[in-house]
Amino acid sequence: IQLCICWNCFGNFFNFFKHRKTIQDTASRCLLSLHTDPGYRGKKDMFLSSELPNEFPVISANVSDFGSRCVSKLWFNDKRWGKEFADFLVKLTEGIDHSRIKVIEVHPPFDTSCGTLENFLEIYAVFEKQVIKEFPSSAINIENRCNPDPKRKGGTFLLSTSSDIIQLAKLLAKTDFKLQLVVDIPQLLSEHYGNILLSEEMMKEVLTPIGEIRDRISGTHIWGYNISKGKGGQHGGDLNTYFNNDEKLKICFLQVIRKLFDDGKPRYFVPEVGSTAAVQSIVNDLIRYAGVEFVDPD
């Protein structure tokens, strides 16, 4: 398996200029995965009083107010939304050499604001046309998302399960879109089974089926969940804590990943953990147990 590490910079409307400064500082040192969505982790009235709604009126007019924060109705059923989202990425990366951004990752739509994956692709077409002009050297990926609470406000993500991933890949095969998939493996497993200690059978049941569309997968997220911390454990550990220090289960997980991606195609690897030690631990496990070779992106 060949992987290239691409560091993740997350940008959204929340603390917009701070995120942009972070991206500018990082862009000179490494390759970036621009992982973004137009959400806002603050009250709606605070967001609407900022300068950004004037620049992105369609996005700003379509947010769900959750009380303590508001979240954009992702891929709202209006082609102007896709154009504004592309313009937002350009605004976010002002002053940055766009050739340093190797991956652009977007979140999937909610069923309440978009309806179906077919509707999503209609809105997405406008977005991709603009993004290709501005970021010609970037891969464009869409990430599967977990729905942790079935009663959450705002709807559920349309790209969450293995069957969702397969469906979208088959729809994309009928188009000439550049869009590919990045599979967030911990989120995919959580969507099917929640945050529990997984068995070998569970891992294979979820991951094996997507092997049929792996040509459409250009990257993966693998991060450590600290199972002892419960809901606060996401991105908080390495694969040892993810499997509660069960070495056998950890090795099984890595071998399932090897089988899924061992096709000679280089892919991007985006680590999503909060410490250098955890990244190093996951990298070492990928090399030792999954046969991963880390390569230069060129």
C-alpha positions in Angstrom: 0.0 0.0 0.0 1.3 3.5 -0.9 0.2 6.5 1.1 1.2 10.1 1.2 0.7 12.1 4.4 -1.2 15.3 3.8 -1.8 17.5 6.8 -5.3 18.6 7.6 -6.3 22.2 7.9 -9.9 22.7 8.8 -11.6 25.9 7.8 -15.1 27.1 8.3 -17.0 30.3 9.1 -16.2 29.9 12.8 -13.1 31.9 13.7 -12.6 32.5 10.0 -9.5 34.6 10.0 -7.8 32.6 12.6 -8.2 29.5 10.4 -6.9 31.4 7.4 -3.8 32.5 9.3 -3.2 28.8 10.4 -3.4 27.7 6.8 -1.0 30.4 5.6 1.5 29.5 8.3 1.3 25.8 7.5 1.3 26.1 3.7 4.9 27.0 3.6 6.0 23.9 5.4 4.0 21.0 4.1 1.3 19.8 1.8 -2.3 20.5 2.9 -5.6 18.9 2.9 -8.1 21.7 3.0 -10.9 20.1 5.0 -13.8 22.5 5.2 -17.4 23.3 5.5 -19.4 26.5 6.1 -20.5 25.8 9.6 -20.4 28.1 12.6 -19.8 27.1 16.2 -21.6 30.1 17.6 -25.0 31.6 17.9 -26.8 32.4 14.7 -27.1 36.1 15.5 -23.4 36.4 16.1 -22.7 34.8 12.7 -25.2 37.1 10.9 -23.6 40.2 12.5 -20.2 39.3 11.0 -19.0 40.5 7.6 -19.2 37.1 5.9 -23.0 36.9 5.2 -22.8 39.9 2.9 -20.3 38.0 0.8 -22.1 34.7 0.8 -25.8 35.5 1.0 -27.2 32.1 -0.1 -25.1 30.1 2.4 -25.9 32.6 5.1 -29.6 32.5 4.5 -29.7 28.7 4.9 -28.4 27.7 8.3 -30.0 25.7 11.0 -30.1 27.4 14.4 -29.3 24.9 17.2 -29.4 27.5 20.0 -25.8 27.4 21.0 -24.5 27.2 17.5 -25.7 27.2 13.9 -24.8 24.8 11.0 -25.0 25.4 7.3 -27.6 23.4 5.4 -24.8 21.7 3.4 -25.4 21.6 -0.4 -28.6 23.4 0.0 -30.9 22.7 -3.0 -29.8 25.8 -5.0 -27.0 25.8 -7.6 -25.9 29.2 -6.3 -24.9 27.5 -3.0 -22.2 25.5 -4.8 -20.9 28.7 -6.5 -20.7 30.5 -3.1 -19.0 27.6 -1.4 -16.3 27.6 -4.1 -15.9 31.4 -3.6 -15.6 30.8 0.1 -12.6 28.5 -0.4 -10.9 31.1 -2.5 -11.5 33.7 0.2 -10.2 31.3 2.9 -6.9 30.7 1.0 -6.1 34.3 0.0 -2.3 34.8 0.0 -1.6 31.1 -0.3 0.1 29.3 -3.2 -2.7 27.0 -4.3 -0.3 24.4 -5.6 0.5 23.6 -1.9 -3.1 22.4 -1.4 -3.2 18.9 -2.7 -6.6 17.8 -1.4 -9.9 19.6 -0.9 -12.3 17.7 1.3 -15.9 18.5 1.7 -18.6 17.2 3.9 -21.7 15.5 2.5 -25.2 17.0 2.4 -28.0 16.6 4.9 -31.1 14.8 3.7 -33.3 17.7 4.8 -31.5 20.3 2.7 -30.5 18.3 -0.4 -32.7 15.2 -0.6 -30.7 12.7 -2.5 -27.2 12.0 -3.7 -28.5 12.7 -7.3 -29.6 16.2 -6.2 -26.2 16.7 -4.5 -24.3 16.0 -7.8 -26.5 18.6 -9.5 -25.4 21.3 -7.0 -21.9 20.0 -6.8 -21.3 20.4 -10.6 -21.3 24.2 -10.2 -18.8 23.9 -7.3 -16.4 21.7 -9.1 -16.3 23.8 -12.2 -15.2 26.8 -10.2 -12.8 24.9 -7.9 -10.9 23.3 -10.8 -10.1 26.8 -12.1 -8.8 28.0 -8.8 -7.1 24.8 -7.5 -6.0 22.9 -10.6 -3.5 20.7 -8.8 -5.9 19.6 -6.0 -7.9 16.4 -5.7 -11.5 16.9 -4.7 -12.8 14.5 -2.1 -16.0 14.0 -0.2 -15.9 12.5 3.2 -18.3 10.1 4.8 -19.8 11.4 8.1 -21.2 9.6 11.1 -24.6 10.4 12.5 -24.0 9.9 16.2 -27.5 10.9 17.3 -30.5 9.7 15.3 -32.6 12.6 16.9 -30.2 15.3 16.0 -31.6 18.5 14.5 -30.9 19.4 10.9 -31.2 16.0 9.4 -28.8 13.1 8.7 -25.9 12.9 6.4 -26.5 11.3 3.0 -23.1 9.7 2.9 -22.6 7.6 6.1 -22.8 3.9 5.5 -20.9 1.5 3.2 -23.9 1.2 1.0 -24.1 5.1 0.7 -20.4 5.1 -0.3 -21.0 2.4 -3.0 -24.0 4.2 -4.3 -22.2 7.5 -4.7 -19.2 5.8 -6.4 -21.5 4.2 -8.9 -23.3 7.5 -9.6 -19.9 9.2 -10.1 -18.8 6.5 -12.5 -21.5 7.8 -14.9 -20.1 11.3 -14.9 -16.9 13.0 -15.8 -16.6 14.7 -12.4 -13.2 14.9 -10.7 -14.8 14.1 -7.3 -13.5 11.1 -5.5 -14.0 9.6 -2.0 -12.0 9.8 1.1 -13.1 7.1 3.5 -13.0 8.1 7.2 -12.7 4.6 8.6 -13.4 5.2 12.3 -16.5 7.3 11.3 -17.7 4.6 9.0 -17.3 1.9 11.7 -19.1 4.1 14.2 -22.0 4.7 11.8 -22.6 1.0 11.7 -21.8 0.0 15.3 -21.4 3.1 17.5 -18.3 3.7 19.6 -17.8 0.2 20.9 -14.9 -2.2 20.9 -15.2 -3.9 17.4 -14.8 -7.5 16.6 -13.0 -8.9 13.5 -16.4 -9.8 12.0 -17.7 -6.3 12.4 -14.7 -4.7 10.7 -14.9 -7.0 7.8 -18.6 -6.6 7.4 -18.3 -2.9 7.1 -15.1 -2.5 5.1 -15.0 -5.5 2.7 -18.0 -4.3 0.5 -16.4 -1.0 -0.4 -13.5 -2.9 -2.0 -15.6 -3.1 -5.1 -15.4 0.7 -5.7 -11.9 1.3 -4.3 -10.7 2.8 -7.6 -12.9 5.8 -6.7 -11.2 6.2 -3.2 -8.3 8.6 -3.3 -7.6 8.9 0.4 -8.4 7.8 3.9 -8.7 9.1 7.4 -7.4 6.8 10.2 -7.4 8.2 13.7 -7.3 6.9 17.2 -10.4 6.9 19.4 -9.8 6.8 23.1 -12.6 4.4 24.1 -12.1 5.0 27.8 -13.2 8.6 27.4 -16.5 7.8 25.9 -18.0 10.6 23.8 -14.9 12.8 24.4 -12.5 10.3 23.0 -12.8 11.1 19.3 -9.4 11.9 17.7 -8.0 11.6 21.2 -5.6 8.6 20.9 -3.9 6.1 18.7 -4.9 2.6 17.5 -3.9 1.1 20.8 -6.5 3.1 22.7 -9.0 2.6 19.9 -8.8 -1.2 20.5 -8.4 -0.9 24.3 -4.8 -2.2 24.0 -6.0 -5.5 22.4 -3.0 -6.1 20.1 -4.8 -8.9 18.2 -7.8 -6.7 17.3 -5.5 -3.9 16.2 -3.5 -6.1 13.9 -6.7 -7.5 12.5 -8.0 -4.0 11.8 -4.7 -3.1 10.0 -4.8 -6.2 7.9 -8.3 -5.5 6.8 -7.2 -2.1 5.7 -4.3 -3.7 3.8 -6.7 -6.0 1.9 -8.9 -3.0 1.1 -6.2 -0.8 -0.4 -3.5 -3.2 -1.6 -4.0 -2.4 -5.3 -0.9 -0.5 -6.2 -2.7 2.9 -6.3 -1.1 5.7 -4.2 -3.5 7.4 -1.8 -3.5 10.3 0.6 -3.5 9.7 4.3 -4.9 12.4 6.5 -4.2 11.9 10.2 -6.8 13.4 12.5 -5.3 13.2 15.9 -4.2 15.9 18.4 -0.7 14.9 19.2 2.6 14.2 17.3 3.0 11.0 19.4 -0.3 9.6 18.3 0.4 10.3 14.6 3.8 8.6 14.9 2.2 5.6 16.6 -0.4 5.2 13.9 2.2 5.6 11.2 4.4 3.0 12.8 1.4 0.6 13.0 0.5 1.2 9.3 4.1 0.4 8.3 4.5 -2.6 10.5 1.2 -4.4 10.2 -0.5 -3.1 7.0 2.6 -3.0 4.8 2.2 0.7 4.1 5.0 2.6 2.2 4.9 6.3 2.7 5.7 8.1 -0.6 6.3 11.5 -2.0 3.2 13.0 -3.6 5.0 13.7 -6.8 
